[in-house]
Amino acid sequence: RPDTASRITADSRYRWNDANWQQHQQQLDWLHAPLSIYELHPGSWQRDDNGNFLDYRTLAHRLVSHARHLGFTHIQLLPITEHPLDASWGYQTTGYFAPTSRFGSPDDFRYFVDHCHQHGIGVLMDWVPAHFPKNDYGLANFDGTALYEYADDRLGEHKAWGTKVFNYNRTEVRQFLWNSALFWLVKYHIDVLRVDAVATMLYRDYDRTEWIPNEYGGRENLEAISFLRRLNELVYAEHPGAITAAEESTAFPAVSRPTYLGGLGFTFKWNMGWMHDTLDYIEKDPIYRKYHHQKLTFGLMYAFSENFILPISHDEVVHLKHAMIDKIPGDFWQKFATLRLYYGFMWTHPGKKLLFMGQDFGQWREWSEDRSLDWHLADLEPHRKLMHWMADLNRLYTREPALYERSEEHTSELQSHSFISYAVFCLKKKKNKP
């Protein structure tokens, strides 16, 4: 970067020191364990005094110290796979088997992961099989033909993103992507793969005006569904203890159910509906919120239908959406009080937790990949107290089994109780009408 040549490195000489962590992970049942995730963009979490990127080793020490102080169990990296354009945040990947050289060598990245593990912090990474850029030094038109992508643009291109779509019907392409996923688990000891933009993979008509039905006339991308199911089977079979998470924004059924039950096989699914509803609630003036309490309560109607992660991610604090503290109406005191209350609601709601960097201390500006977070704010009393509140919430969450042991339960008893409660509510509401 900013050039486009590939850099070939010698075999690694790094010696891992995370055997205890690996053994512990293989024995852990993540569905019934606390999972609190700190999401970050490595290039803008913090920079040196000259505005340059931190290297992997420096980042490891500073980040682990911060994450441990706040009590997070895991960190999640926006795509670390090599990519040419900073503004893509890593989502327009060109190197599916290479950690970006922006921050150092492959062994430097191994040190980063190892240091996290030695201090009890798990590592997630964004992995992007949903699309790839058109750059002529990437995979597009690789040998002069549509080798990795569908030949027909009605299937093989995301018009909104200006990117190509993998041909999931081609054995070689499927194998390439599966190998990439397993590579990060084997060579870099990644604990969790978060699969980006799953919804765009599941439907042939997603965000398209022109599309081609599947062989049965439906809109589902059957080969992509098959690809994802096999991906999850391979991850669990080859790496006990590793887990996968899907960013999936539709009502596609059984995303986090086992493949032998007809599901996609992911361990977790991001709860985008909960996120949109609750953010819409806190963005309203308090005088109007009493008319919208269902935005807070509706999530419990389906909270046990999937194994959910509650995400306040990078997507919610960019593109004029405002930072979390700046979404909330009211004066200075009201903004901080409401944000603390919202985080308290989130940390005690069923589902695992995910918070994007900067929202832990109440950054006012939207996130930008071009600059460091506004760390000077963390020295000011309201922001410092917000961080103390985050630490208290994570301590409560990880120490109180009632907050996580059954958060992913989806037994018929719990579901029946939810539907019965809803039925009673509807009947009472109907009875009280004139």
N, C-alpha and C positions, 0 to 999 in steps of 0.2 A: 504494500500500500504506500502511495497511491498508484504504483505500477501494477502490472498484472502477471508477472512471471511467477512460476511455481518454485518454491524452495524445497529441495530434497534434503532430509536430515539423516544422519547415521542412526543405527539402531540405538535404542535407549539404554543408558547405563544406570538409570535411576533405580534405587532400591526402596521399595515401599515399606512403610512402617505402620500400616493400618490393619494388621491381621486381626486384632481384637475387635475393631469396628466391623470388619467383614463378617466375622463369626457371629457377632451380635445381630447384624442385619438379617442374616439368613434365618435366625430363630424368631424374629419379631413378626407379629401379626399387625400390619399397619392399619387394618380396618378397625382395630380396637386399641390403638395407641395414639397419643397426641401428635399432631402434625401441624406445626406453625411455621410458615414459610416467609422468608424475607426475599422479595424479588428485586433484582438490580440489573442495571446496565453497567458492565465493568468499565466502559470508557468514560462515564460521566458520574459515577458514584462519588469519586474523589479524584482530584488531580494534584500534581505537584505545584510548587510555588510559581513555576513558569507556565502553567497551563498545559503541561504535557501529561500523557497517560502514565498511570502507575504501572509498574511491571507486575507480573503474576505473583511474585514472592512478596513484594511490598504490600500488594493488595490483600494477599492471604492474611498477613499479620494484622493489618488495620481492620479488615472486614470481620474476621473471626472475633476480634476483641469487641467490636460493636455488636455483632449478632449475639454473642454470649451475654453481654451486658443487658441486652433487651430480652433475652430468654427465648429466642427463636430456635427451633430444632433443626431447621434446614435453610439453606439459601438457594435461590433459583437464579440462574444466569440466563439473560437473553442470549440468543444464539451465539455460541462461541465458535461455531464452524466458520471457516475462512470466508470472507466476503469483501468485495472491493469498495462498496459504498457505505460510508459511515451513516448516512441518512436512512439507510434501510434497517438500521438497528440490528443487522445480522440476519434478517428474515429473507434476504435475497442471497442465498448461499451459493458459493461456487466450489468450495472445498469440503466435501462430505466426510473426509477422513483426516482433516487437519484442524487443530485449534488455531485460531487467528494469531498471526505473528505480531500483531499490534502490541501485545503485552509481553512478548518473550518467546522462548523456545517451547517445544513439546514437553521437555523435562521440567521447565519452569511451571507449566500448567499442571503436570503431575504433582509437583511440590505443592501447588495451590490446593488441589483436592486432598492430598495426603495431610496437609496441615489442618484442613477443616475436619477431617475424620479423626485425627489425633486429639482434637479438642471437642469431640462429640457433636459436630455439625455435619449433617448430610448435605449432599450436593445434587441439585436438579439442573438439567439443562434443557433449553428449548431445542427441539429437533423438528426440522421442517421438510416433510415429504409431500406437502400439498402443492408445491409449485417451485419453479426455479427461473432465474433471470435469463434474458435473451442474449446476454453478452457473448460475443463471438469466441471468447476464450473460456466459456463455460460449456454446459452440456447441450445447449440448443443447437440443432442442426449439426450435430457433432461430427458426423462423417459425410456431411453433404446431404443427409436425409434426416427424416424425423426418427432418429434412433431411440431417444429417450422419451420423446413426447408423442402424443397422438398426432397423426398427420392432418386430420381434419380440425381446423381451428374451432369448430363448434364444440369440440371436446377438449382440444389441446391447448387452449389459451384462456387465461383470465384477463378479459379486456380491462376491467377496472384496475388491475395491478400492473398490466403490461408484462405479464410473465407467462411461462409455459407450464403445462400440466403433464406430470409423469404418465406414461402409458402403463397403467397397472395391469393390463392384460398381457404384457410381455414378460416372460419368465426371467429374462436377463435383467430387466429393470427392477422387478420385484426382488431378485436376489441381491442386486446392487444396494437397494435401500435397506433390506434386512441386514446385510453385512455391515452397512454404515451404523445402524442402530446398535448392533451387538459389539461393534468395534469400540464404541465409547464406554460400554460397560466393562469390556475386557481390558483395554489398553489404558484407560484413564479412571477406572473405578467409579464411574458415575453411578449414583444410586437410583435416580428417577429420570425417565424421559418424559418430558411434557410435549405432546404432539400438537403442533400448531394447526389451526384452521381445519379441524376435522370435518366441520359442516360442509366446506367446499368440496371435500373428497366424496362425501356420501351421496350428493345429488348432482345429476348431470345438468340440471337447469339452475343451479345456484348462481345468482347474480348474472344470469345470461338471458338475452332476448331470443337468441337462436341456439337451439340445442337438439340433440339426437336422443330419442328414447332408447331404453335398453331392449334386449331381445324379446322381452315380454310386454313391451309398450309402456313400461313404467319410467319414473324419473330417477330411480335409485341407480347409483353407479355400482353395479354388482361386483365388478372386479376390484374396485377400491375397498369395498366392504370385506371381500375375501382376503385382500392384502392386509388389512388392519387386524383381522382375526388371527391370521397366521403370525403376524408380527408379535402380538401379545402372547401367543402360545410359545413362540421361540424364546422370548424374553424370560418367561417364567420357567421354562424347561431348562434353559442354558444357565440361568443366573437366579437361583432361588434367593429371595430377599429383595431383588430389584422390582420396581413397580413402574407403572405407566399412568399418565394422566392425559385426558383429552380436553382440549379447548373446543367444545361443541355447543353451539348456540341455539339449536333447534330442539324439537320434541322427539327426535329419533329415539326409539325405545331401546332399553337395555344396553346402553353404552358401557356401563360399568358392571355388567353381568357376565359370568363365564361363557365361553364360546360353546361349551357342551349344553348350555341352556338356551342357546340361540342368541346370546349377546355378542357385543364386539370384543369383550375380554379386557377392557381397561380396568385398572384398579380404581381410578377416580375420574370424575367428570367435573369440570368447572360449572358452577351454578350461576350462569349468566342472568337467568330470570330474577333470582334473588338480588343480585347486584343492581340490575337496572331499576327494580321496584324500590329498593331501599334508598338508593341515591336520589331517585325522583322525589321521595318523601322528604329527605333532609334538605333538598334544594328549595322546598316551598316555604313561604313565610309561615311562621308558627300559627298565625291566625287562621290559616287555611288547612293546617295539618289534620284537624279533627275530622275533616271530611275524607281523609285519605288513609286512615289507619289500616285499611286492608292491604296497603302496600307493604306494611311490616308483618302482617299476620298471614298473608296468603302463602308465603314460603313454606309454612308448616304443613300445608296441605299436600305437598309433594316432597318434603324434606327427606323422606326415607325411600323414595322411588329409585334413587341412584346413590352411589357413594360420592357425595359431593365435596368439593373444595369451594369455599366462599372466597371469591377473588376481588380484591381491589387492586387491579393491575396497572401497568404502564398505560394501557389504552384509555384509562379513565381520567388521566391527568395531562393529556396532550390535545392538540388540535382545537383549541378554544373551549375545551371542556372544563378548564380551571383545575387548580390543585384542590385537594380535599378541603382544606381549611377555607379556601376562597369560594367553594360551592355554597357555603352555608350563609343564609341571610342573618342580619342582626349586627350588633356592635361587636367590638373586639372580644369582650368577655363571653358573650353569647356564642360566638363562633367556636371558641375553644371548649366551652362547656358542652355544646352540642356534639362536637367531634369526639370528645371523651365518652360521652354517652353512647354515641353510635358505635365506637370501638368496643365498648362494654357489651352492647347488644350483639355485635358480631361474634365476639369471643365466647359468648354463652349460648349462641345459637347452634343447633346441630350442624355438623360439617367441619371439615378441616379449614385452616385459616391461611390466607395469603395477602400480604400487604406490600405495595411497591415502595421502594426507597424514597425518602423525603417526606412521606406521609407519616413516618414515625415521629418526626419532630415538628411537623406542621409547616412545611415549606409553603410560602405564599405564591411563588412563581410556578407556572407550568413547567413540567420537565422538558429539557432539551438535551439532545445527545451531544451538543456542541460545547457544553460547559459543565463544571462541577456543580454538585448540590450546594445550596447556600448554608454551609456548615456554621457560619458565624451566628445564625439564628439559634443554634442549639445552646449557646451560652446565655441566652435571654430567658428570664424566669418562666414565662408561659410555655415556651417551647421545651425547656428543660423539664418542666413538670409533666408535659405531655409524654415525653420519653419515659419518665418514671412510671406514669400510668400504664404505658405499653409493657414495661418490664413487670409491673404488678399483675397485669392481665395474663401474660405468658406464664408467670409463676403459678397463678391460680389454675390456669388451664392445664398445665402439665402435672400439677400435684393433686388435682381433684378428679378422680376417675369418673365421677358422674357427668363430667363435661365432655368425655371422649369415648368411654367404653361402649356406649350404645348409640353413638351419633351416626353410625352407618348401619344400624339395624334396619332390616326391611322385612321383618317377619309378618305373617298374616295378622298376628295380634295387634301390632303397632299400626299397620295400615288400616285394619278394621276400625280401630279406635279413632283414627283421624277421620275416616269417612263417616262414622257414626256421629262424631262431634259436628262435622259440617252439616249433616242431614238435620240434626237437632236445631242448629243455628238457622237453617233455611226455613224449617217449619215454624219456629218462633217468629221469625221475621214476617212470614206470610200471615201468621195468626194475628199479628199486631196491626196489619194494614186495615184501613177502613173498607 
